[in-house]
């Protein structure tokens, strides 16, 4: 993976990925939404897989690239 090397050009071509805990509601959701709208791939962390999946559905509906 490019992030683990000293190849600066390779690192710059990689997507930015953020794991946001508590991203299914409240502040966590808003952070995930804002990061996603800025082009960051968002990994949704949630205590409940069902609520996490619902958040991913809402985020992807806004055009955010998100996964649980």
ChimeraX attribute file (.defattr): number of C-alpha atoms within 10 A of each C-alpha:
attribute: neighborCount
match mode: 1-to-1
recipient: residues
	/A:1	7
	/A:2	13
	/A:3	14
	/A:4	8
	/A:5	9
	/A:6	9
	/A:7	10
	/A:8	10
	/A:9	9
	/A:10	13
	/A:11	15
	/A:12	11
	/A:13	10
	/A:14	11
	/A:15	11
	/A:16	14
	/A:17	15
	/A:18	15
	/A:19	15
	/A:20	17
	/A:21	18
	/A:22	19
	/A:23	26
	/A:24	27
	/A:25	16
	/A:26	9
	/A:27	12
	/A:28	17
	/A:29	22
	/A:30	14
	/A:31	17
	/A:32	30
	/A:33	25
	/A:34	14
	/A:35	19
	/A:36	23
	/A:37	16
	/A:38	10
	/A:39	15
	/A:40	18
	/A:41	19
	/A:42	26
	/A:43	20
	/A:44	25
	/A:45	22
	/A:46	19
	/A:47	11
	/A:48	11
	/A:49	13
	/A:50	12
	/A:51	18
	/A:52	23
	/A:53	18
	/A:54	15
	/A:55	24
	/A:56	25
	/A:57	16
	/A:58	16
	/A:59	24
	/A:60	15
	/A:61	11
	/A:62	12
	/A:63	13
	/A:64	22
	/A:65	19
	/A:66	24
	/A:67	17
	/A:68	19
